[in-house]
Amino acid sequence: MNIQRHITFHEHYFTDFYLEQTEKVQEKIEYVFKIIRTVQNVPKKFLEHITGTDGLYEIRIEFESNIYRIFCCFDKGYLVVLFNGFQKKTQKTPKKEIDLALKLKEEYFNSKKNDDGRK
C-alpha cells in the first residue's frame, strides 16, 4: 500500500537549517522525506521516536561521514510537522536541541488550538 503523508514545518527553524546545507545534503534530506511520505513503516534508520518524549521524533540523515537530525511530530497521523534541524557532532543528541523541539511542538499544537477556537 502506498500512503501519502504530508510534510510541513512550524516556524522558520527547519528552513534556516535546510538552506545552510550543501546541495548534496539537501538532496539526501529530500530522499529521506520521500521515504517518510510514502513508506507505511518507515525504518528506524530514517525516523525514530525520542525516548522519554510525548510524540517527538527525529528524522535521521547520514551523508558521507556527517549525521543530521531534524525533529518532528505527527499530527493526525498523516501530517509530519518539522521543527529544528542540526548537524550531530556527538553521540548524544544535545539537550538544547531537544528542548527547542519540544517547545516548538507545544507552540504548534497551542497555535492550532487557538486557530480552532477562532473558527
All heavy atoms as an XYZ file, in Angstrom:
1023
protein
N       0.839     -1.189      0.000
C       0.000      0.000      0.000
C       0.880      1.247      0.000
O       1.812      1.355      0.773
C      -0.880     -0.019      1.258
C      -1.807      1.175      1.335
S      -2.909      1.042      2.749
C      -2.172      2.262      3.817
N       0.573      2.156     -0.867
C       1.327      3.400     -0.935
C       0.569      4.476     -0.176
O      -0.552      4.809     -0.522
C       1.505      3.811     -2.398
C       2.838      4.460     -2.633
O       3.662      4.525     -1.734
N       3.056      4.931     -3.837
N       1.152      4.974      0.888
C       0.455      6.004      1.656
C       1.032      7.363      1.287
O       2.077      7.448      0.663
C       0.610      5.771      3.174
C       2.075      5.840      3.571
C       0.005      4.466      3.594
C       2.266      6.134      4.992
N       0.336      8.403      1.688
C       0.839      9.739      1.397
C       0.773     10.578      2.662
O      -0.292     10.990      3.073
C       0.010     10.367      0.268
C       0.589     11.665     -0.255
C       1.961     11.505     -0.913
O       2.236     10.550     -1.595
N       2.835     12.468     -0.701
N       1.924     10.764      3.281
C       1.996     11.703      4.398
C       2.333     13.062      3.822
O       2.966     13.159      2.781
C       3.080     11.274      5.384
C       2.726     10.052      6.173
C       3.732      9.786      7.290
N       3.505      8.466      7.824
C       4.167      7.382      7.444
N       5.121      7.454      6.541
N       3.895      6.218      7.979
N       1.949     14.068      4.523
C       2.245     15.436      4.093
C       3.276     16.016      5.060
O       3.147     15.844      6.265
C       0.945     16.257      4.117
C       1.151     17.660      3.672
N       1.401     17.986      2.350
C       1.159     18.816      4.362
C       1.562     19.299      2.266
N       1.412     19.825      3.465
N       4.290     16.670      4.526
C       5.328     17.263      5.380
C       5.167     18.772      5.354
O       5.054     19.383      4.294
C       6.734     16.854      4.908
C       6.920     15.339      5.092
C       7.794     17.619      5.677
C       8.250     14.804      4.624
N       5.134     19.355      6.536
C       5.035     20.800      6.670
C       6.007     21.228      7.763
O       6.659     20.388      8.371
C       3.573     21.207      7.006
O       3.497     22.635      7.010
C       3.127     20.681      8.357
N       6.128     22.509      8.019
C       7.005     22.907      9.116
C       6.419     24.044      9.912
O       5.583     24.813      9.429
C       8.431     23.226      8.655
C       8.517     23.983      7.363
C       8.526     25.358      7.353
C       8.612     23.308      6.160
C       8.615     26.060      6.170
C       8.708     23.991      4.960
C       8.704     25.383      4.976
N       6.842     24.095     11.163
C       6.390     25.119     12.101
C       7.521     26.128     12.263
O       8.653     25.760     12.530
C       6.054     24.457     13.445
C       5.690     25.439     14.517
N       4.578     26.239     14.428
C       6.297     25.758     15.671
C       4.524     27.008     15.497
N       5.552     26.730     16.262
N       7.188     27.388     12.098
C       8.167     28.474     12.209
C       9.222     28.352     11.108
O       8.999     27.725     10.096
C       8.806     28.491     13.606
C       7.813     28.758     14.735
C       7.258     30.173     14.753
O       7.846     31.064     14.115
O       6.213     30.375     15.387
N      10.391     28.929     11.341
C      11.429     29.056     10.299
C      12.640     28.168     10.546
O      13.561     28.139      9.754
C      11.910     30.516     10.251
C      12.416     30.956     11.594
N      13.719     30.727     12.005
C      11.795     31.551     12.629
C      13.863     31.182     13.248
N      12.710     31.686     13.647
N      12.650     27.410     11.646
C      13.861     26.684     12.054
C      14.333     25.679     11.021
O      15.504     25.609     10.693
C      13.655     25.998     13.407
C      13.395     26.980     14.513
C      12.104     27.359     14.845
C      14.463     27.555     15.202
C      11.870     28.277     15.849
C      14.226     28.473     16.206
C      12.931     28.832     16.530
O      12.706     29.748     17.516
N      13.385     24.875     10.511
C      13.801     23.878      9.531
C      14.331     24.544      8.264
O      15.370     24.158      7.740
C      12.666     22.901      9.169
C      13.040     22.075      7.975
C      14.002     21.086      8.093
C      12.516     22.344      6.721
C      14.421     20.356      6.978
C      12.926     21.633      5.608
C      13.872     20.632      5.739
N      13.633     25.549      7.768
C      14.061     26.235      6.530
C      15.461     26.816      6.703
O      16.307     26.685      5.815
C      13.071     27.372      6.174
O      11.748     26.861      6.318
C      13.255     27.850      4.763
N      15.696     27.447      7.846
C      17.028     28.023      8.118
C      18.096     26.942      8.032
O      19.136     27.115      7.397
C      17.080     28.667      9.515
C      16.196     29.909      9.616
O      15.690     30.385      8.573
O      16.015     30.396     10.746
N      17.826     25.815      8.692
C      18.762     24.696      8.704
C      18.986     24.163      7.282
O      20.110     23.977      6.837
C      18.208     23.592      9.621
C      18.858     22.254      9.423
C      20.126     22.003      9.926
C      18.206     21.236      8.737
C      20.737     20.763      9.735
C      18.806     19.999      8.545
C      20.069     19.775      9.049
N      17.892     23.948      6.563
C      17.949     23.377      5.211
C      18.774     24.252      4.272
O      19.621     23.760      3.523
C      16.520     23.212      4.688
C      16.431     22.581      3.328
C      16.485     21.203      3.180
C      16.262     23.362      2.188
C      16.383     20.607      1.928
C      16.161     22.777      0.926
C      16.226     21.398      0.806
O      16.133     20.817     -0.427
N      18.552     25.549      4.326
C      19.238     26.471      3.413
C      20.741     26.572      3.692
O      21.510     26.953      2.822
C      18.586     27.857      3.464
C      17.156     27.890      2.909
C      16.525     29.247      3.141
C      17.109     27.508      1.433
N      21.142     26.203      4.905
C      22.574     26.221      5.258
C      23.327     25.022      4.693
O      24.552     25.009      4.674
C      22.750     26.181      6.789
C      22.382     27.453      7.494
C      22.332     27.253      9.017
O      22.655     26.142      9.515
O      21.970     28.214      9.700
N      22.592     23.989      4.269
C      23.235     22.742      3.837
C      23.690     22.817      2.383
O      23.177     23.597      1.597
C      22.278     21.560      4.026
C      21.719     21.423      5.422
C      22.767     21.517      6.505
O      23.829     20.911      6.415
N      22.493     22.312      7.532
N      24.644     21.948      2.042
C      25.103     21.868      0.654
C      23.991     21.235     -0.189
O      23.075     20.598      0.347
C      26.357     20.979      0.540
O      26.000     19.638      0.918
C      27.490     21.487      1.417
N      24.107     21.366     -1.474
C      23.106     20.799     -2.386
C      22.998     19.284     -2.190
O      21.911     18.723     -2.205
C      23.510     21.124     -3.830
C      22.421     20.789     -4.824
C      22.805     21.156     -6.253
O      23.583     22.104     -6.451
O      22.331     20.463     -7.157
N      24.139     18.613     -1.983
C      24.142     17.152     -1.805
C      23.390     16.754     -0.536
O      22.643     15.780     -0.540
C      25.576     16.613     -1.736
C      26.309     16.726     -3.055
C      25.877     15.640     -4.007
C      26.667     15.650     -5.285
N      25.919     15.066     -6.390
N      23.595     17.505      0.540
C      22.890     17.204      1.792
C      21.397     17.466      1.604
O      20.560     16.674      2.032
C      23.478     18.019      2.976
C      22.617     17.866      4.226
C      24.907     17.580      3.258
N      21.057     18.553      0.908
C      19.641     18.848      0.640
C      18.997     17.707     -0.153
O      17.867     17.311      0.128
C      19.501     20.172     -0.120
C      19.809     21.378      0.742
C      19.700     22.694     -0.024
O      19.481     22.707     -1.230
N      19.863     23.794      0.668
N      19.734     17.161     -1.123
C      19.207     16.035     -1.902
C      18.948     14.825     -1.011
O      17.947     14.129     -1.165
C      20.189     15.647     -3.018
C      20.176     16.635     -4.173
C      21.301     16.378     -5.184
O      21.957     15.310     -5.116
O      21.511     17.260     -6.045
N      19.848     14.579     -0.085
C      19.682     13.436      0.831
C      18.475     13.675      1.743
O      17.696     12.763      2.013
C      20.975     13.234      1.650
C      20.938     12.032      2.568
C      21.011     10.708      1.802
C      20.766      9.523      2.702
N      21.887      8.675      2.937
N      18.305     14.906      2.209
C      17.144     15.248      3.036
C      15.860     14.982      2.232
O      14.927     14.355      2.725
C      17.217     16.718      3.511
C      18.348     16.895      4.538
C      15.878     17.166      4.120
C      18.662     18.344      4.901
N      15.833     15.418      0.981
C      14.661     15.205      0.119
C      14.384     13.709     -0.065
O      13.229     13.280     -0.073
C      14.868     15.853     -1.256
C      14.929     17.359     -1.229
C      13.652     18.014     -0.734
O      12.560     17.434     -0.910
O      13.740     19.110     -0.159
N      15.447     12.924     -0.216
C      15.309     11.476     -0.377
C      14.639     10.866      0.860
O      13.696     10.074      0.752
C      16.693     10.860     -0.613
C      16.728      9.360     -0.490
C      16.224      8.539     -1.500
C      17.259      8.757      0.647
C      16.244      7.159     -1.379
C      17.278      7.380      0.782
C      16.762      6.581     -0.238
O      16.783      5.220     -0.111
N      15.110     11.258      2.040
C      14.543     10.718      3.280
C      13.088     11.185      3.434
O      12.221     10.410      3.845
C      15.413     11.097      4.503
C      14.743     10.675      5.811
C      16.789     10.434      4.389
N      12.807     12.437      3.061
C      11.428     12.933      3.121
C      10.514     12.101      2.216
O       9.377     11.826      2.564
C      11.353     14.400      2.693
C      11.814     15.367      3.749
C      11.801     16.731      3.491
C      12.250     14.943      4.993
C      12.217     17.639      4.446
C      12.676     15.839      5.957
C      12.655     17.197      5.686
N      11.034     11.714      1.066
C      10.233     10.907      0.136
C       9.867      9.571      0.794
O       8.731      9.107      0.680
C      11.014     10.675     -1.162
C      10.216      9.927     -2.187
C      10.925      9.827     -3.518
C       9.995      9.156     -4.508
N      10.658      8.329     -5.449
N      10.811      8.974      1.490
C      10.542      7.715      2.200
C       9.466      7.941      3.261
O       8.507      7.180      3.370
C      11.845      7.163      2.837
C      12.796      6.703      1.732
C      11.536      6.028      3.824
C      14.187      6.391      2.203
N       9.620      9.018      4.027
C       8.660      9.302      5.099
C       7.264      9.549      4.526
O       6.271      9.120      5.099
C       9.148     10.498      5.946
C      10.372     10.060      6.760
C       8.042     11.022      6.863
C      11.112     11.179      7.430
N       7.210     10.216      3.383
C       5.908     10.500      2.768
C       5.214      9.246      2.256
O       3.993      9.166      2.285
C       6.072     11.479      1.601
C       6.112     12.920      2.033
C       5.867     13.867      0.874
N       6.958     13.897     -0.070
C       7.985     14.741      0.011
N       8.068     15.614      0.983
N       8.942     14.707     -0.885
N       5.982      8.267      1.779
C       5.362      7.177      1.029
C       5.459      5.784      1.645
O       4.713      4.897      1.233
C       5.965      7.110     -0.389
O       7.374      6.954     -0.281
C       5.658      8.364     -1.177
N       6.329      5.554      2.603
C       6.501      4.201      3.162
C       5.661      4.055      4.432
O       5.741      4.890      5.330
C       7.996      3.928      3.458
C       8.183      2.595      4.154
C       8.808      3.981      2.175
N       4.860      3.001      4.467
C       3.976      2.765      5.618
C       4.770      2.702      6.931
O       4.521      3.461      7.848
C       3.209      1.453      5.409
C       2.302      1.078      6.562
C       1.055      1.933      6.643
O       0.411      2.182      5.640
N       0.725      2.388      7.818
N       5.713      1.771      7.010
C       6.532      1.623      8.215
C       7.942      2.112      7.908
O       8.757      1.364      7.377
C       6.569      0.162      8.673
C       5.195     -0.321      9.081
O       4.458      0.382      9.770
N       4.826     -1.506      8.628
N       8.191      3.352      8.252
C       9.491      3.955      7.951
C      10.557      3.298      8.822
O      10.393      3.196     10.036
C       9.451      5.486      8.227
C      10.801      6.126      7.937
C       8.346      6.153      7.417
N      11.658      2.818      8.218
C      12.724      2.187      9.014
C      13.298      3.141     10.063
O      13.402      4.347      9.823
C      13.790      1.844      7.972
C      13.075      1.833      6.658
C      11.953      2.825      6.788
N      13.683      2.565     11.218
C      14.254      3.367     12.308
C      15.517      4.104     11.875
O      15.892      5.106     12.467
C      14.595      2.483     13.507
C      13.424      2.211     14.385
C      13.868      1.553     15.671
C      12.717      1.629     16.661
N      13.050      1.236     17.983
N      16.147      3.591     10.851
C      17.338      4.236     10.314
C      17.022      5.680      9.892
O      17.884      6.545      9.912
C      17.826      3.407      9.124
C      18.943      4.007      8.347
C      19.276      3.149      7.140
C      20.259      3.905      6.267
N      20.557      3.239      5.044
N      15.770      5.923      9.487
C      15.370      7.244      8.990
C      14.485      8.036      9.942
O      14.414      9.248      9.859
C      14.622      7.111      7.662
C      15.439      6.496      6.572
C      15.053      5.300      5.995
C      16.606      7.106      6.123
C      15.814      4.716      4.980
C      17.369      6.522      5.113
C      16.973      5.339      4.546
N      13.755      7.342     10.815
C      12.800      8.026     11.689
C      12.688      7.265     12.992
O      12.371      6.079     12.986
C      11.426      8.088     11.006
C      10.326      8.813     11.773
C      10.584     10.327     11.772
C       8.969      8.541     11.140
N      12.944      7.946     14.095
C      12.864      7.256     15.377
C      12.261      8.155     16.441
O      12.520      9.350     16.478
C      14.254      6.790     15.818
C      14.186      5.983     17.091
C      15.392      5.088     17.313
O      16.491      5.450     16.873
O      15.210      4.037     17.926
N      11.439      7.536     17.298
C      10.833      8.255     18.420
C      11.925      8.599     19.429
O      12.814      7.788     19.678
C       9.758      7.381     19.083
C       9.121      8.038     20.252
N       9.414      7.690     21.545
C       8.226      9.054     20.316
C       8.709      8.465     22.365
N       7.982      9.295     21.636
N      11.863      9.795     19.980
C      12.836     10.196     21.004
C      12.337      9.670     22.347
O      11.258     10.060     22.800
C      12.982     11.729     21.074
C      13.294     12.302     19.710
C      13.994     12.134     22.129
C      14.681     12.689     19.439
N      13.110      8.803     22.955
C      12.746      8.203     24.234
C      12.482      9.281     25.272
O      13.208     10.266     25.353
C      13.910      7.302     24.724
O      14.271      6.444     23.645
C      13.512      6.466     25.925
N      11.441      9.067     26.045
C      11.144      9.993     27.138
C      10.371     11.234     26.707
O      10.193     12.153     27.492
N       9.924     11.276     25.447
C       9.132     12.432     24.996
C       7.745     11.953     24.590
O       7.552     10.770     24.289
C       9.763     13.141     23.779
O       9.690     12.277     22.643
C      11.197     13.560     24.049
N       6.838     12.888     24.549
C       5.475     12.572     24.155
C       5.308     12.871     22.667
O       4.925     13.962     22.276
C       4.510     13.435     24.993
C       3.060     13.202     24.597
O       2.772     12.147     23.992
O       2.227     14.078     24.873
N       5.688     11.892     21.834
C       5.442     12.031     20.407
C       6.441     12.864     19.628
O       6.142     13.319     18.538
N       7.647     13.065     20.175
C       8.674     13.776     19.411
C       9.539     12.737     18.702
O       9.958     11.751     19.294
C       9.543     14.644     20.331
C      10.531     15.563     19.621
C       9.803     16.644     18.826
C      11.471     16.223     20.625
N       9.787     12.973     17.417
C      10.581     12.060     16.603
C      11.775     12.803     16.030
O      11.769     14.028     15.940
C       9.751     11.522     15.426
C       8.694     10.546     15.850
C       7.506     10.995     16.405
C       8.884      9.184     15.691
C       6.519     10.102     16.804
C       7.910      8.277     16.079
C       6.736      8.737     16.638
O       5.771      7.843     17.026
N      12.779     12.019     15.616
C      13.873     12.643     14.878
C      14.003     11.942     13.539
O      13.947     10.723     13.438
C      15.188     12.640     15.653
C      15.785     11.302     15.938
C      17.125     11.386     16.664
O      17.554     12.489     17.074
O      17.741     10.328     16.833
N      14.124     12.773     12.503
C      14.401     12.275     11.161
C      15.919     12.193     11.090
O      16.620     13.137     11.451
C      13.841     13.238     10.101
C      12.313     13.275     10.204
C      14.301     12.809      8.709
C      11.662     14.352      9.367
N      16.399     11.048     10.654
C      17.844     10.794     10.681
C      18.396     10.785      9.266
O      17.927     10.047      8.427
C      18.081      9.453     11.366
C      17.387      9.385     12.717
C      17.267      7.973     13.193
N      18.552      7.555     13.702
C      18.734      7.035     14.899
N      17.740      6.833     15.684
N      19.925      6.691     15.291
N      19.396     11.623      9.067
C      20.007     11.719      7.747
C      21.504     11.537      7.908
O      22.128     12.201      8.736
C      19.696     13.089      7.103
C      18.200     13.127      6.758
C      20.512     13.313      5.844
C      17.546     14.390      7.039
N      22.053     10.620      7.135
C      23.502     10.445      7.133
C      23.984     10.709      5.730
O      23.412     10.210      4.763
C      23.874      9.033      7.574
C      23.608      8.809      9.053
C      24.108      7.472      9.549
O      25.115      6.976      9.007
O      23.476      6.931     10.462
N      25.022     11.506      5.648
C      25.604     11.790      4.342
C      27.106     11.868      4.502
O      27.602     12.627      5.330
C      25.058     13.102      3.772
C      25.611     13.392      2.403
C      25.214     12.651      1.307
C      26.565     14.380      2.231
C      25.740     12.892      0.053
C      27.100     14.634      0.975
C      26.686     13.892     -0.113
N      27.812     11.058      3.716
C      29.246     10.894      3.855
C      29.496     10.556      5.318
O      28.881      9.659      5.833
C      29.980     12.126      3.326
C      29.818     12.179      1.809
C      30.344     13.432      1.141
O      30.525     14.460      1.815
O      30.551     13.370     -0.086
N      30.327     11.293      6.037
C      30.523     10.889      7.437
C      29.784     11.827      8.388
O      30.058     11.850      9.578
C      32.015     10.865      7.763
O      32.552     12.143      7.517
N      28.850     12.596      7.862
C      28.095     13.528      8.697
C      26.712     12.989      9.033
O      26.104     12.278      8.245
C      27.944     14.879      7.978
C      29.288     15.535      7.759
O      30.093     15.641      8.666
N      29.540     15.953      6.533
N      26.252     13.366     10.205
C      24.941     12.942     10.675
C      24.111     14.193     10.937
O      24.585     15.134     11.578
C      25.065     12.107     11.972
C      25.871     10.842     11.680
C      23.698     11.763     12.541
C      26.239     10.060     12.908
N      22.890     14.183     10.424
C      21.984     15.317     10.604
C      20.705     14.802     11.246
O      20.303     13.669     11.002
C      21.646     15.967      9.251
C      22.871     16.418      8.512
C      23.546     15.554      7.654
C      23.379     17.703      8.689
C      24.694     15.960      6.988
C      24.525     18.118      8.022
C      25.178     17.237      7.174
O      26.324     17.641      6.522
N      20.093     15.644     12.056
C      18.829     15.289     12.688
C      17.841     16.429     12.482
O      18.209     17.593     12.570
C      19.000     15.071     14.201
C      19.903     13.906     14.555
C      19.234     12.588     14.216
N      19.983     11.462     14.684
C      20.740     10.700     13.909
N      20.868     10.958     12.638
N      21.368      9.668     14.410
N      16.596     16.049     12.220
C      15.514     17.025     12.117
C      14.400     16.525     13.027
O      13.934     15.394     12.879
C      14.991     17.141     10.671
C      16.122     17.552      9.729
C      13.829     18.140     10.605
C      15.846     17.260      8.268
N      14.002     17.353     13.969
C      12.933     16.947     14.882
C      11.579     17.164     14.236
O      11.382     18.109     13.462
C      13.010     17.741     16.186
C      14.191     17.362     17.023
C      15.256     18.218     17.163
C      14.238     16.129     17.659
C      16.361     17.862     17.922
C      15.335     15.763     18.416
C      16.397     16.636     18.548
N      10.647     16.289     14.570
C       9.307     16.406     14.005
C       8.306     15.700     14.909
O       8.685     15.032     15.876
C       9.265     15.785     12.619
S       9.555     14.008     12.594
N       7.036     15.868     14.573
C       5.982     15.100     15.240
C       4.909     14.814     14.195
O       4.949     15.360     13.093
C       5.398     15.856     16.431
S       4.362     17.248     15.964
N       3.990     13.953     14.556
C       2.870     13.645     13.670
C       1.657     14.392     14.177
O       1.471     14.551     15.375
C       2.580     12.138     13.672
C       3.624     11.356     12.957
C       4.745     10.884     13.628
C       3.512     11.095     11.601
C       5.730     10.168     12.964
C       4.486     10.371     10.926
C       5.592      9.916     11.611
N       0.844     14.836     13.246
C      -0.414     15.476     13.592
C      -1.481     14.744     12.800
O      -1.430     14.699     11.573
C      -0.350     16.967     13.214
C      -1.583     17.720     13.670
O      -2.449     17.100     14.308
O      -1.674     18.922     13.369
N      -2.421     14.141     13.491
C      -3.485     13.344     12.860
C      -2.922     12.187     12.030
O      -3.540     11.730     11.092
C      -4.375     14.224     11.980
C      -5.124     15.289     12.758
C      -6.125     15.998     11.856
C      -6.986     16.945     12.631
N      -6.390     18.256     12.854
N      -1.694     11.752     12.338
C      -1.155     10.554     11.707
C      -0.551     10.723     10.335
O       0.387     10.044      9.989
N      -1.080     11.627      9.516
C      -0.584     11.732      8.145
C       0.182     13.026      7.893
O       0.772     13.202      6.838
C      -1.745     11.624      7.146
C      -2.725     12.764      7.277
C      -2.536     13.937      6.554
C      -3.792     12.684      8.162
C      -3.409     14.998      6.706
C      -4.663     13.746      8.312
C      -4.467     14.898      7.581
O      -5.323     15.948      7.751
N       0.159     13.946      8.852
C       0.862     15.212      8.688
C       2.126     15.166      9.534
O       2.061     14.906     10.735
C      -0.037     16.364      9.135
C       0.554     17.764      8.996
C       0.771     18.113      7.527
C      -0.372     18.780      9.639
N       3.267     15.370      8.903
C       4.533     15.387      9.636
C       4.946     16.850      9.755
O       5.110     17.536      8.756
C       5.621     14.586      8.878
C       6.930     14.607      9.651
C       5.164     13.153      8.638
N       5.087     17.315     10.994
C       5.428     18.713     11.233
C       6.895     18.793     11.630
O       7.315     18.187     12.613
C       4.553     19.311     12.363
C       4.860     20.790     12.539
C       3.078     19.090     12.073
N       7.681     19.521     10.839
C       9.115     19.644     11.089
C       9.399     20.814     12.021
O       8.772     21.870     11.914
C       9.862     19.887      9.777
C       9.623     18.874      8.665
C      10.408     19.288      7.426
C      10.006     17.481      9.101
N      10.387     20.601     12.877
C      10.821     21.666     13.772
C      12.269     22.012     13.433
O      12.577     22.273     12.291
C      10.646     21.243     15.235
C       9.212     20.875     15.556
C       8.882     19.612     16.015
C       8.185     21.789     15.366
C       7.559     19.271     16.283
C       6.856     21.461     15.635
C       6.550     20.192     16.099
N      13.145     21.984     14.406
C      14.539     22.365     14.186
C      15.369     21.195     13.672
O      15.048     20.039     13.891
C      15.147     22.911     15.490
C      14.859     22.016     16.689
O      13.781     21.462     16.814
N      15.814     21.867     17.570
N      16.448     21.537     12.970
C      17.391     20.539     12.488
C      18.795     20.965     12.879
O      19.039     22.139     13.141
N      19.705     20.007     12.936
C      21.090     20.329     13.285
C      22.007     19.221     12.809
O      21.552     18.120     12.507
C      21.246     20.546     14.804
C      20.990     19.293     15.605
C      22.044     18.516     16.058
C      19.698     18.881     15.892
C      21.808     17.356     16.768
C      19.450     17.719     16.608
C      20.522     16.964     17.050
N      23.287     19.551     12.740
C      24.286     18.527     12.419
C      24.761     17.945     13.734
O      25.148     18.675     14.638
C      25.454     19.128     11.649
C      26.437     18.055     11.217
C      27.528     18.592     10.308
O      27.455     19.710      9.823
N      28.550     17.796     10.101
N      24.724     16.639     13.821
C      25.080     15.954     15.069
C      26.581     15.731     15.102
O      27.145     15.149     14.191
C      24.324     14.628     15.125
C      24.312     14.007     16.478
C      23.319     12.869     16.529
C      23.456     12.155     17.851
N      22.682     10.946     17.915
N      27.213     16.203     16.171
C      28.661     16.081     16.268
C      29.097     15.197     17.434
O      30.266     14.903     17.587
C      29.293     17.472     16.407
C      29.029     18.354     15.184
C      29.773     19.665     15.298
C      29.419     20.666     14.252
N      29.699     20.327     12.891
N      28.148     14.800     18.281
C      28.477     13.943     19.424
C      27.517     12.753     19.427
O      26.504     12.772     18.728
C      28.309     14.713     20.764
O      26.947     15.155     20.841
C      29.238     15.907     20.848
N      27.822     11.750     20.242
C      26.971     10.566     20.338
C      25.567     10.944     20.800
O      24.584     10.454     20.315
C      27.555      9.569     21.349
C      28.559      8.614     20.782
C      28.040      7.827     19.590
O      28.431      8.078     18.465
N      27.145      6.889     19.812
N      25.534     11.818     21.792
C      24.266     12.153     22.416
C      23.665     13.382     21.739
O      24.363     14.341     21.442
C      24.536     12.446     23.901
C      23.361     12.189     24.801
C      23.864     12.094     26.242
C      22.785     12.299     27.266
N      21.498     11.717     27.012
N      22.364     13.337     21.515
C      21.683     14.496     20.939
C      21.698     15.627     21.973
O      21.321     15.397     23.119
C      20.223     14.129     20.589
O      20.267     13.076     19.629
C      19.481     15.317     20.017
N      22.146     16.818     21.587
C      22.209     17.923     22.560
C      20.837     18.233     23.168
O      19.842     18.339     22.455
C      22.702     19.111     21.724
C      23.333     18.502     20.519
C      22.617     17.208     20.280
N      20.819     18.369     24.496
C      19.571     18.613     25.213
C      18.923     19.906     24.735
O      17.704     19.984     24.607
C      19.849     18.660     26.722
C      18.579     18.795     27.549
C      18.855     18.578     29.018
C      17.691     18.846     29.939
N      16.403     19.184     29.399
N      19.726     20.915     24.422
C      19.141     22.199     23.995
C      18.350     22.034     22.690
O      17.333     22.697     22.491
C      20.195     23.299     23.892
C      21.147     23.197     22.717
C      22.090     24.408     22.708
C      23.111     24.401     21.623
N      22.660     24.418     20.258
N      18.790     21.124     21.808
C      18.056     20.883     20.559
C      16.727     20.182     20.847
O      15.705     20.512     20.262
C      18.903     20.052     19.586
C      20.169     20.734     19.114
C      19.925     21.916     18.169
O      18.783     22.127     17.717
O      20.893     22.634     17.889
N      16.758     19.216     21.762
C      15.522     18.507     22.134
C      14.564     19.482     22.818
O      13.375     19.508     22.516
C      15.818     17.299     23.051
C      16.614     16.240     22.276
C      14.519     16.700     23.602
C      17.080     15.061     23.100
N      15.105     20.304     23.723
C      14.265     21.277     24.430
C      13.607     22.248     23.458
O      12.428     22.569     23.588
C      15.080     22.053     25.478
C      15.479     21.177     26.657
O      14.902     20.078     26.820
O      16.369     21.588     27.424
N      14.362     22.703     22.473
C      13.819     23.611     21.470
C      12.701     22.916     20.688
O      11.624     23.482     20.482
C      14.915     24.102     20.516
C      14.433     24.975     19.339
C      13.719     26.228     19.825
C      15.621     25.347     18.453
N      12.944     21.674     20.281
C      11.941     20.932     19.518
C      10.668     20.739     20.340
O       9.559     20.898     19.820
C      12.506     19.576     19.096
N      10.810     20.428     21.622
C       9.636     20.241     22.480
C       8.862     21.552     22.617
O       7.632     21.567     22.590
C      10.051     19.701     23.853
C      10.517     18.249     23.859
C      11.164     17.886     25.183
C       9.353     17.303     23.544
N       9.584     22.656     22.741
C       8.956     23.973     22.849
C       8.198     24.286     21.551
O       7.055     24.752     21.581
C      10.039     25.027     23.126
C       9.525     26.443     23.265
C      10.684     27.335     23.683
C      10.758     28.662     23.058
N      10.770     29.010     21.735
N       8.813     24.001     20.411
C       8.172     24.266     19.116
C       6.939     23.382     18.921
O       5.924     23.824     18.392
C       9.172     24.061     17.978
C      10.319     25.073     17.946
C      11.369     24.665     16.924
C       9.803     26.477     17.655
N       7.045     22.136     19.369
C       5.912     21.209     19.258
C       4.739     21.737     20.073
O       3.600     21.776     19.600
C       6.338     19.823     19.749
C       5.236     18.792     19.742
C       5.800     17.436     20.169
C       4.714     16.410     20.274
N       4.102     16.334     21.593
N       5.025     22.198     21.278
C       3.979     22.747     22.145
C       3.362     23.996     21.499
O       2.142     24.146     21.447
C       4.591     23.097     23.512
C       3.559     23.471     24.545
C       4.188     23.757     25.907
O       5.272     23.206     26.204
O       3.604     24.548     26.651
N       4.219     24.876     20.977
C       3.738     26.089     20.285
C       2.826     25.709     19.123
O       1.789     26.325     18.914
C       4.919     26.864     19.673
C       5.581     27.844     20.569
C       6.791     28.480     19.870
O       6.890     28.446     18.620
O       7.649     29.006     20.590
N       3.257     24.733     18.356
C       2.490     24.307     17.184
C       1.083     23.869     17.583
O       0.094     24.337     17.025
C       3.227     23.173     16.456
C       2.374     22.498     15.411
C       2.121     23.113     14.185
C       1.787     21.262     15.654
C       1.311     22.510     13.228
C       0.984     20.648     14.706
C       0.747     21.275     13.499
O      -0.054     20.672     12.569
N       0.993     22.973     18.570
C      -0.322     22.471     18.967
C      -1.153     23.554     19.651
O      -2.366     23.608     19.469
C      -0.205     21.195     19.809
C       0.103     19.988     18.962
C       1.369     19.434     18.940
C      -0.874     19.435     18.135
C       1.656     18.335     18.123
C      -0.604     18.335     17.313
C       0.661     17.792     17.318
N      -0.505     24.448     20.403
C      -1.235     25.561     21.018
C      -1.789     26.501     19.957
O      -2.915     26.959     20.051
C      -0.347     26.342     21.989
C      -0.155     25.593     23.286
O      -0.931     24.697     23.621
N       0.883     25.940     24.025
N      -0.996     26.772     18.913
C      -1.467     27.678     17.867
C      -2.627     27.034     17.113
O      -3.558     27.711     16.692
C      -0.337     28.065     16.917
O       0.054     26.965     16.127
N      -2.608     25.720     16.957
C      -3.714     25.020     16.296
C      -4.985     25.107     17.129
O      -6.064     25.321     16.595
C      -3.376     23.537     16.099
C      -2.548     23.310     14.867
C      -2.469     21.862     14.533
C      -3.852     21.294     14.423
N      -4.052     20.090     13.748
N      -4.820     24.943     18.459
C      -5.977     25.051     19.347
C      -6.614     26.434     19.236
O      -7.806     26.574     19.150
C      -5.566     24.805     20.814
C      -5.736     23.385     21.259
C      -5.504     23.280     22.746
C      -4.163     22.639     22.970
N      -3.609     22.630     24.264
N      -5.748     27.441     19.210
C      -6.222     28.821     19.100
C      -6.931     29.043     17.766
O      -7.950     29.704     17.701
C      -5.080     29.828     19.268
C      -4.522     29.796     20.688
O      -5.196     29.331     21.603
N      -3.306     30.241     20.860
N      -6.352     28.478     16.685
C      -6.991     28.600     15.372
C      -8.350     27.925     15.367
O      -9.321     28.445     14.834
C      -6.116     27.969     14.278
C      -4.878     28.817     13.982
O      -4.826     29.971     14.456
O      -3.981     28.324     13.286
N      -8.423     26.733     15.978
C      -9.696     26.001     16.026
C     -10.737     26.791     16.805
O     -11.900     26.805     16.463
C      -9.516     24.615     16.671
C      -8.725     23.676     15.772
O      -8.541     24.010     14.566
O      -8.282     22.621     16.257
N     -10.285     27.463     17.848
C     -11.192     28.251     18.691
C     -11.769     29.441     17.951
O     -12.854     29.916     18.290
N     -11.030     29.939     16.970
C     -11.498     31.130     16.237
C     -12.462     30.794     15.115
O     -13.115     31.659     14.586
C     -10.300     31.871     15.647
C      -9.602     32.721     16.692
C      -8.574     33.588     16.024
N      -7.440     32.762     15.657
C      -6.213     32.933     16.138
N      -5.950     33.891     16.921
N      -5.237     32.149     15.774
N     -12.485     29.529     14.708
C     -13.337     29.144     13.555
C     -14.812     29.136     13.931
O     -15.186     28.816     15.012
C     -12.921     27.765     13.045
C     -11.636     27.862     12.281
C     -11.242     26.494     11.753
C      -9.876     26.602     11.101
N      -9.206     25.368     11.008
